[in-house]
Amino acid sequence: MSQHQVHAVQQLAKVMGWHVLSFSSHVGLGPVESIGNASAITVASPNGDYAISVRNGPESGSKVMVQFPRSQCKDLPKGDVLQDSKWNHLRGPFKEVQWNKMEGRNFVYKMELLMAALTPC
């Protein structure tokens, strides 16, 4: 089931114009699953501003993270290292989505709504 959901995200990304950055059906990081393997995928929005990363395991379930543009992250420390304004186009850190509070009947519908909300008009 976990691989099926990650494959569904991959197909949904293709339909919605998102770019698949990475895909793995046997993730070696995170908690070890006693049955089966965890799967993961990372996709980027059509304009590259947002990224969604999904890790799905048979026991651990779904973990969905969103990466916002650096310009929208208020809590990033201002350092002396990145002085040139071109570095402001990089994305910031990942933030976890409260998946159980998302609107939608199933995993794919929730993911479609998330991608639609992060796709530019």
Beta strands, then each sheet from edge to edge (+ up, - down):
strand 1: 19-24
strand 2: 39-44
strand 3: 51-57
strand 4: 61-69
strand 5: 91-96
sheet 1: 1+ 2- 3+ 4- 5+
end
